[in-house]
């Protein structure tokens, strides 16, 4: 029971807070109504808005200020703090979510939550903060704290469920600040006795001991304007940190991730408080995308990607689809556009991505790290072996100029081979000019003969190229692993990726003649598509007298070409070396199934190739010699791959990604900062390739900081204990989760129904439990409810049947297995269990877990993940009985919530 003096104190704090809300909101709306823009003087004096060469334009500054004022007009403050310094002086702070208003009220300080002073909002009374100020550092102790949820009502500003803590009492939750000090009835009037009793009861109930847990009324990441003191410390780590945040479900990992991004994008806060960090950002952004858009966040599913987008909006972070991505989508783009691994309309690489390609042995899926190391070692040795052979060939040439260059290359390759790959390539790049001089002369000699043959055919038949084009089109895809791919090394390096049709056909003809001459010089016959085209050409191929001299020149060019652009040879050769590696290991019955995959690869194979290319790109671009790769002919091949680097990389649900996938993401981080921040939970790993230990994370970054949080805010005591027991019964890691202090964590046990193999009985049971939830939360609307099915195919039948069952109560069941989300109150979503990582609902029903146990090797993890999506209500059904591994939990269930 709150005492009168404490109530008076709360009334005073509430009055001041709502007055500040009104003034901040009015001031921000007035700024929005102003037509004046930012002056040139303001731009010159505000270095917080400049960044190296890429200074913001006046229009961009005005746009940012406009967005800040819009946010403050809607949400004037998220916290009120009273703090005391060492001399007993007290200060009152009002903390805003993002930008803070300019000072305009006497006795009140304003601060952004992203600023150093914003940390005060995360500290409970009694804790202190060292704060750097222009006149010297000061230590502030928190005396009082209020956390707001502002809302503007017709009668004015209010804050719902405000948490108050002081050094004398609390925490208490105040339902409505406005209701605390509403005027008493006029003393001259005779008040209705019953109305007086009701008002007195309402006043007593408006202040609740402890923190109140809010119902989840819509689908989305729970809004947490202020982090707890442990999360807060983590999200403020410097931008050049590499860290993973591990914690149980509902511990605020994703929210911490998003708030960190918001803080690291706020250049005004950074420039005013962290000059070294601002200077680092400026260096990273020179000649590149602005820092505010140079970031990527990865999620494992499309549904989770959509789910978190609203949270970005609350933090005032522009988050288009191109910056929040699934790895599956981003991997495809990288492999098509940056690394020429996958085929494209204008050529690209040799492979076709087929995600469900069954080409791998189980050991490759479960041991992706070992598989990658094996490939990387093999392909590096193959790369240098080819260079050794080429240098030896040149050193033994009869031409003195060529042999002299070859001798230099032999010595350089011997030294480079012992260096890290990037440094070895820099050694070779230094010799490019001499190599290209000899290469150009040799090409002139061979191209003359090849062009002569092409012109001969066109002069004889004007429709030759058209006929050849029709034949080539009829060949379809090339022969994959059996194709003659040697010609890749000797094609024109600078030919455009997009060519006119006749030029493309002519180049194919010339390429085919090269294959003919080179095969003859090597004493063998052409293979694959070149062989098929030569058969169609008949006597329209390279004349007999030109075959030997052109073949000798092509073998010389092949050796020279390796050294004419070694960086390009390394990057463009990754797919070819992978194909050779795959064939070699398949013959050994290691990593790969015995059947040939042809040109098809699955996603995990693409990961291996991407990581090799990304790591080379990152290693070379962090060297000052490759700062502007487009300016150096020997490094220009890095330009496309270097363009994929970003200032910040963030990963949600990191334990669902393989160590190789995480390493690919880490390699996307700009080398100047290597800013990488991830979060996850090993107990929630539901992919067979997902990272399963800290040591695997340390393979990605040896210096990665592993931060652990343990407070689980989502679940009730009953559901948290049940989740612990699921993990224990399944032999998983212990769930090291704690419930928050001073919160009403009580709920209801989970409900179980067995023997529900008939759909009508199943939906009847579901409907009864849903109506029990509706009755329990009255007068609130129906909270978020998810029904989990074991596959997408089950989504629509279950949703349709449940929808008919709930029709009389005007509740609607929605099939969300296609990526939809619940958009309205009174909707129940039916989801595929494979897609619900990271989501949160007030109630979850997990259907047919005994069937899941029969079909899914990792079913216990799926059960753990599904069960921990629920905040208060959890229902589980079985077609027959509980799986044997969970039989010990049967006494934890009840039949209903009536």
N, C-alpha and C positions, 0 to 999 in steps of 0.2 A: 504494500500500500504506500503510495507516494505521500509524503508529508506536505503540510500547507506551505512551509517555507521553500521546499523544493519545487512545489507547483508554481509559486510566485516567481522563482528563478527561471523556470522554464517559460513562463508567460513573457517575462522580459526579453529573454533570448529570442522567442518566437516573434515578438513585435519588431525587434531590431532586424531580424532576418527578413521578414516580409517587406519591411520598409526598404531594405537594401535591394531586394528582388525588384521592387517596383521602380526604384530609381535607376538601377542598372538597365532594366528592360526599356524604360522610357528613353534613357540616354542613347541606347543602341538603336531604338526605332527612329529617334531624331537623326542619328547619323545616317541611317539607311535612307531617310527622306531628303538628305542633303544632296545637292547636285554637284558640289565642288569636288574636284579630283585632287590627286596628290601633286604638290608643287615640285619643281626641280630642286628647290632648296631642301625640301624634305628628303628627296632621293639622295642628295649629296651628303646629308648629315646622318642618314640612317644606314650605317654599314651592316646592320642586321639583315638588310634586304639585298645585299650584294654578294656575289659569289664568283670570284675570279673574273674570267673573261665573260662569263654568262650572267651579267647583272640583269636583274628583272626589269622589265619595262614598266613605265608608270601605270599602264593599263593593268598589268598583272598585279601590281601592288594594290591598286584600287580594288581589284577583284578579290584579293585575299582579305583586305579589310572589310569588304562588303560581306563576305562569308563569315568572318569573325563576328560582325555585328548581328547577322542573322542568328547565329548560334547563341549569342548572349541574350538576344531578345526572347528566344524560346526557352533558354535554360540559363538564368543569371548566375547561379552558383551551385556547386555540389557539396560544399563543406564550409563550416564556420569553425574557426580555431581560435582559442585564447591561449597565448603562450607567454611565458615569463622568462626574462633574462636573469643573469646571475645577480643583478643589483635589485631585483624585485620589480622591475618595470614590466607592465603587461601590455601586450599588443593583440588586437583583434584582426584576424585574417579571414577574408572570404576567398575561397578557392574556386576557380572555374575549371571546366573540363579541359579546354584547350587555351585559346587566347584569353588574356585577362583584360578587363576594362582599364582605361587610364585612370589614375587616382583623381577622385573628385569629391570624396566624402571625408570630412575631418574625423580623425580617430579610427579610421578603417583602412586597412591595407588590402590590396587585391593582388592575387598571384595565380598564374596558370598552374594546374596540377603537374604539367610537364616540367616546370621550373624547379630549381633546388628547394625553394620554400614550399612547393607543392607537397613535398614529402611529409610535411606536418600533418596532412590530412590522413595519412596512413598510420600514424603513431597513436597509441592509446594514451590517456592521461598518465603522467609520470615518466614517460619516455622523453628523451632529449634529442635535439638535432643541432649539429655544428653548421652554422650558416655563414657563408662568406659574404661580406658586405664591403662597399668602398672604403668605409672608415675603420675597417678591421673586422675580424671574425667575431661572431657572437654565438653563445650557446643558449638555445631556447628550449624550455621545458613545456610540454603540452599540459595545460591545466584543464581545459575543457574542449570537447569535440562534438560537433553535430554534423551528421551526414544526411544530405537532403535528397529528395526526389521531387523537384519543383513541378508544379502544374498551374496553368493559368485558367481560372474559373471565371464565370460571368461576374461574380462578386469581387474578384481580385485574385492576387497570388496566394498559393497555398503550397504546402509540401506534405506529401503522404508518407506515412511510415518512416518518420524521421528518427534516426538513432541518436540519442543524447548520452554522452558520457562525461562525467566530471571527476575531479579528484575526491569529491565528497560523496557522490552517489552515482548510480547507474551501473550498467547501461539500461536505458528504458527506450521503448519505442512509442512515439507519439503519432497516433493515427492521422491527426490533422493539426497543423500549427494554428490555423485560423480559428478552429473550434476552441482552442485553449483560452482565448481572451474575448470571445463574443460577449457582447453586453448583456447584463442581466435584464430581466423584464422591468419596465418602469415601476418604481416603488409605489407610485400612486395608484397602480392598477391592482385589482384583485386577481391573482394568478390562479389558474386552474390547478388544483392540488395534484391531480393525476399527471398533468403536463410537467409540473415541477419535479415529481418523482422520476418521470422518464428522463428529464434533462439531467438530473443528478446522477442517474445510473449511466447515462451516456458519457458524462464528464469523467466518471470513475473508469469506465471502460476505454476511454480514449488514450489512456496512458498504460502501456503494457510492460510488465517487467521482462527484461531480456530483449534480444533482437528477434523481430518477427520474420518468419520465413515467408516470402512472397509466393503466391500461386503462379505457375507458368500458364499465362492466358493466351499466348500465341507462340507459334513455332519460331525459334530463333535463339541465338546465343544470349544467355541471361545478361542483362545490363548490370555492370558493376562499375559505377563511375570512379570509385576509389578502391585501390587494391589493398590487401592487408600488408603489414609491415615487411613480411618476408617476400611476397611477390613484388612489392614496390622496390625493394633493394635490387632485385634481379633485373627488373625492366629498365633501371637506370644505369646498367653497366655500359662502359664506353662502346662506341660504335665499332671499334676494332677488336671486339671480343668474339670468341667462338665458344658457344655454350649450348648445352641441352638441358632443358627443364623437365625433370622426371617427377611424376606425381600420380596419385590415384584419380579415378574418374570424379569429375566435379570439383577439382581443386583449383580451377581458374587458370589452367595452363594456356589455353588458346587466348583468353582475354589478356593475359600478361604479354603474350606474343604480339597481339594487335596494338596494345598500348605502347609497347616498346617501339614498334614501327612508327606510331604517331609522334612519339617524342623525338625520334631520330630524323624525322622529316621536318620538324619545326625549326627552321633556320633562325628565326628570331630568338627563340629560347637558347639555341645552341650558341649562336654568335655572341649573345649577351652574357653567357655564363661559362662556356667551354671554348675558349679561343683556340686551343690546340686541336680540338676535335673539328672545329669549323674550318681550320686551315687544311686539315686532312681531307675533309669533304670537298673543299675547293680544288685541291690537287686532283682528286679522283674525277671531278666533273669537267676538267679542262678538255675542250674539244669533244665532249660526249654529251649524252642526254642530261638534262638538268637533274640534280640530286633528287628532287621531289617525285620524279617518275622513274628513277633508276633503282627499282626493287622488284623482287618476285617472291610470292608466297606459294608454296606447294601444298596441296591437300591430296589425299588418296582417292577421293570420289567426287563426282560432279555434284552430288547432293550436298555434301559438306561444303563444297565451294560456294554453292548458292546460299547455304545456311549462314555462313559467316559474313556475307556481304553487308547485311544490315548493321552489324557491329562496326564495320569500317566507317559507315556513314555517321554513326553516333560519335565517332572520334574525329570527324571532319577529314577523313582520308579518302581522296578520290581513288576508287578501286575498280577500274574497268576490268573486263574479262581477261585482257591480255596480261594483267599483273597478278591475278589470283588464278592459278592453273593446276590442273592435275598433271602428274608426271607423265602419264600416258600421252596426253596431248602435246606437252612441251617436248617430250622425247622425239615424237614424230616430226615436229617442226625443225628441231636441231638436226636430225638425221637427213632430212630432205634439203634444207636450205643452207645450213652452215657447214656441214661436213661431207656432203656428197656420199652418203652411205646408202640411201634409198633412192630408187628411181623416181624421176619426175618427168613432166611432159617434154622437157628439153634435154633429157639425158640423165643427169644426176649420177647416182651410184649404181651398183650392180644388183642390189637386193630389193625384195618386195616384203613389206612387213605384214605378217599374219599373226595376230596376237594369240590365236589358239593353235598355232603350229606345234605338233607333238614331236619335236625333234630332240628333246633333251632327256637325259637320264635323271632320276630323282636327285642324285648327288650334285648335279649342276645347279638345281633349284635350291637345295638346302645349303650348299656351300659355294655361294656365288663369289665370295671373297677369294677362296682358293682357286676357283676356276679363272677369275680375272688375273690373279698373279701368274698362273700358268700361261695364260695367253699373252700377257704383257712381256714376260721374259722371252717366250718363244718368238713373238713378232719382232722384238728389238734385236734379237740375235739374227733373225732372218734379214732384217733391214740392213744391218752392218755387214752381214755376209755378202749380200748383193753388192754393196759398195766396195768391199774388198776385192771381189771378183772383177768389178768394173775398173777399179784402179789398176789392178794387175794387167788387165787386157790393154789398157791405154799405155801402160809403161812398156809393154812388149810390142807396140806398134812400130812398123818400119819407118814411119814418118818421124824425123827427129823432133819436130815441134810437138807432136802429140806424145811421143815417148818421154820428153822432158817434163811436160805437164803431168803425165802419168806418174812419174817418179815423185813429184811433189805431192800428188794426191795420195800415193801409197803412204808416205810419211804422215800426212795430215789425218788420214783415216785411222792409222794405228794409234795416234794420240787421241783422236776424238772418241774412239770406241771405248776408251777407259773413263771418259767424262760422263757426267749426267747427260741425258739425251739433248737437252736444250743447249748446253755449252758445246757439245760436240757439233751440233748443227751450226752454231755461230762460227766455229772454226771453218766449216766448209763454205759458209756464205761468203767469207772473205776472199775466196778464189773464183767466185762466179764470173767475173768479167773475163778472165783468161779462158775459162771453159766456153763461154758463149761465143767468143770470137771464132774458135775452131768449129763449134757446132754450126754456126751460121754458114761457114764455107762448105761444110759437108752437106747441109740441107740444100744449098743452092745446086749442088751436083746431082743429088737424088731427085729433087723436085722437078728439075728440068726434064728428066726422063718420064716421070709420072705424069706431069702435065701434058707432055707430048702424046702419051697414050690416050689421055682423056680427050684431047682435042681431035685426035684421029677418029675416035668413036663418034663424037658429035658431028664432025664433018661428014662422016659416012652415013649417019642417021640422026636427023634433027630431033627425033622423038626418043633417042636412046635413054636419056635420063628419066623421062616420064615412064617408059617401059620398066626400067630398073626400079623406079620408085614403087610401081605397082607390085612388082615381085617381092621387094623387101617388105612391103606392107603385108603381103600374104604370108610371110614367114612367121609373123607374130612375135612373141617373146623370144629372146635369144636363148641359147642352150644352157644357161646357168653355169653350174659347176663344170660342165664339159666344154664351155666356150673358149675360143682362143682369145685370151684377154691380154696377151703381151702387147698389143698395139696401143694400149692405154699409155704406156711409157713413152711412145714416140709420136703421139698426136700433137698437133699444134697447141702449145700451152695457152696462147692468148686468144684462141678462137672464141667468139662470143657464145654464150650459153643458148641464146635464141638465134636461130638462123632461118633464112628464107628456105622454102621447100627445096628448090633446085640446088642451092648451095649445100644443104644437108645431104642430099642424095649424092652430089659430086664428092663430098668429103668421105662418104661411106665407100664410094668406088675407089678413091685414092687409098683409103685405109685398107681396103681389101687387097689392093695390089701390094701394099707394104707387107701384109701378112704373107702373101705369095712369095715375095722376094726373101723375106726374113726366114720363112720356113725352109726355103731351098738352101739358104746359106747355113742353116742349122742341120741340114740333112734329114728333114722330116716333111710331113705333109701338113697343110693347114687343117684346123679343126673348127667345129661349131659353125657359126653363121658365115665367117669368111669362106669356109669350104663350100657351103651351100650356094653362096653368091658366085664363086668361081665356077661351079658346075653350070650355073645358068649362063654365065658370060661366055663359056666355050673359048673360041679363039679371040675374043675381045678383051682378053686379059693382058698382062704385061708381055711385050715381045720377048722372045727367047734371048736375044742379044743383050737386053737390059737387065735380065734377072740377076745374074751374078754381080755386076758392078753395083746395082742398086742394093742388093742384099748386103754386100760388104759395107756400103755406106750406112745402111740402117743399123747394122751391128755396132759400128763405130758410134753412130748417133745415140743408140741405146745406152752405151756406156757413158758418153758425154752428158746425156740428158739427166742421168742420175745426179750429176754434180752441177747442172745448170740452174737447178732450183731445188735444193735438197729439202727445204721446209715443205714445199708443195709435194715433193715425192713422198715425204713421210706421211703427211696428212691424207693425200689422195690414195696412198697405198694401203691405208689401214684396212679397208674392206677386202682388198685382194689378199693381204696377209692373213686376215681372219678366215677367209674361205680356205686357204691352204692349211691353216691350223686346224680348222674343223675337219677337213678330210683326213689329216694326219692322225688326230685324236680319235676320230670315228673308227679308223682302221685298227686302233689299239683298244677299241670298245671302252673308251674313257670319255666321260661327259656327255657323249652323244649316242642316240639310238642308231641302229645299224642302217636304217633306210635313209637314202639320200634325200636332202631337203631341197635340192635344186636352188633356185634363186630366192626361196622363202626363208625368212628369219622370224623368230618371235621376239617379243620385247626385251627379254633378259639378254638375248644375244646383242641387240642394238646397244644396250647399256654398256657392255664391254668395249665395243668399238668407240662409243662416245667418250668414255672415260679416258681412253688413251689419247684421243684428240684434244679433249678439254684440258687435260693435265699438261700436255705439251704447250698449248696456247697460253695457259696461265704462267707456266715456267718462263716462257720467252718474253711475254709482255711485261713481266715484272722487272726485266732487264732494261736499263736506260737505252740500249741500242735498238730496242723494238718499241719505243714509246710512240712513234708514228710509223707503223709498218707500211702504210701506203706510200711513203716517201722513199723506200728502199726496195729496188727490184727483187732482191733476194729474200725479202720478208713480206712482200705484198700478199703472199698466200695466207698470212695470218689475219689479214684485214677482215675477212668475213667472220672467221671464228672469234676474233677478239671483240667483234661487235655484239656478241651475246653476253658479255660480262656485265654485271650489275653491282651497284654500290652496296646493296643489302640483299641477302638471301634468308628467307624464313621458311620453316617446314613445320606443318602441323601433322600430328599423328606420325611422327618420324619412325616409330618402330614397325610400321607397316611397309616401310621401304627397305630394300636390301642395302647392305653396306656399300655396294657398287653404285646403286642409285643415289644414296646419300652423298657419296664421293663426287658423283657427277654434279649434283646440286651445289656442293661446296666449291667445286672448281669453277662455278659460274660467278663466285664472289670476286670482286675486283681485288687484285693482289695487293694494292696499297693498304687496304684495311682488312681484307679477308673477313668481312662481317657476316657471320653465320649464326643464326639463332633458331633452335628447334625445340620441340616439346613432344613428349610421348610417355608411354607406359608399357613396359615389357609384358605385363599381364594382359594387355589389350591387343597384343599382336595377333592378327587373324590372317596373315599371309604366311605361306610356308617358306618364303624367302626373306621375311622381315628380319631386321637387326634384332639380335637376342641377347646382347651383352654390352657392357660398357667398353670392353676391349675392342669390339668391332667399331664402336663409335670413335675410339682413340686411333684406330687405323685410318679413319677419315681425316681426323685432325689430332695429332699426338698431344697438342696442348689444349684440347677442348675442356672447358670447365663443365663439370657435371653438377648441376644444382638440383636439390631435391626439396619438394614441398610435400606436406603430409596432411594438411587440413582439407577435409572433403566437405564442401558446402552443399552439395546437391542432395544427398540422401538423408532419410530419417535414420534414427538409430537402428530400427528393425531391419531396414534394407541394407545398411552398411554391414551389419553383423552377418546377414545372409550372404552378401557378396564375399566376405572373408571366408565363409564356410564353403562356398562354391570353389574358390581358389584352393583351399586346403584339401577338399575331397578330390580335386582334379590333379593334385600334385604340382600345382603352379607355385610361383614365388609368393611368400606371405604378403598380404595386403597391409602395408604400413600406412594406414589412414587413421586420422583422428577427427572427431567431430569438433566443430568450433565451440569455444566457450560462450556462455551467455546467450545461447540460441535455443529456442524451443525445438528440439530435435525429435520429439516423439511422433510416432505415426502408427501404422497398422502392419501386421504381418503380411507376407505374400499369400496369395490365394492359389490353390491348386485344384484342377479337375482332371481326372484320369478317365480312360475309356471313351473319350470323345472322338471316335473314328467316323461318326456320321456328321456331315456338315450342318444339318439343321440343328442337331443338339449342340454343336459347337457354337454357332452364332447365337442361339438362345442363351447359352451360358454367358457369352461375351456381353450381350445386350443387358442381361440382369446386372452384371458387375458395373457396366457403364452407368446404368441408372442409379446404382448405389452411390457411385462417385458424384453424380449430378446432385443427388439429395444431400450428400455430406458437405458440399462446398456452397450450398445456398446461403446467402442470396447472390453469390458470385456466379458468373457464367461458367459453363463447362470449361475446365482447363484443357491443356493439350494432352491428347491421348494417341498412342501409337500401337498398332497391332503388327507384330513381326511374323512374317511367313518365311519359309525356307528357300523359296525361289521366286523369281519374277513371274513365272507361269501361274502361281497360286494367288497373285495379288488381286486380279480382277474378279475371279469367282468368289473369293472371300469378301471383298469390298461390296460386290453386288448383293450377296446374301445378307450381309450385316446391314446394308443400307435399307433393304426391305424390312428387316426386323425392327429397325429404329424409326421407321417412317412415321409411326403414330405419335412419336414424341418430337417430331420435326428436327431430328438429328440426322446428319448425313455422313456416310462412310465414303472415303475417297481412295481410289487406287493410286498410290504414290510410288509404285515400283518402277515407273517410267521416268522418275526424276522430279515429279511434281512435289510441291510442299503444301502443307495445310495453310490456307490463306485466310480463312474466316473462323470466328468462334463457332461452336456447335458442329465442327467437323472432326471426324476421327480418321486418321491416316493409316493406310495399310502399306507397310514398307517391307522390302527385301532385307533380310538380316545382314546380307553382305554389304549394304549401303549405309548402315546407321552409325558407323564410327563417328564420334565427336558430337552426336546429336543429344538432345535432352528433352524429356517430356515429364509432365506431372504423373502420368500413368502409362505403363507399358504392359501389353499382353503378348507373351511369347508362345506361339502355337506349335504343338507337335514336336516337343524337344526330343522325344524318344525316336522319332523319324530322323531328326537331325543327327542324333548320335549314331544311327546306322549309316548315314550317307556322308558325314563330314569328319575327317580325321581330327580336325581341330575344334570339334564341337564344344568342348568344355570352355574354350576361349570365346567362342561365339555366344555361349550361354552367359558367360561372365560379362561380356560387352553388352549383350542385350539387356541383362538384368540391371546393369548399372546405368542404363539410360533413364531409369525411372527415379523420380524424386520422392514420391510418396506411395504410390500404388503399383504393385507388381502382380500380374496374374500369369500363371503358367498352365499349359494344357498338355496332355499326352494322349495319343491315340490308344495306347494300352496302359502301361505303367511307367513310373519314373525309371530312367536308366539305372542300371545296377550301381554305377559309380556314385549316384546321387541318392541312393536309398536311405542313407544315414540322415538326410536332411528332411525326410518326410514329416517329422514332427514339428518342423518349423512353419508349416503351412496351416492356413485355415480354409474353410469352404467358401465363405463369403464375407462381405464387409457390412452386412446389415446390423 
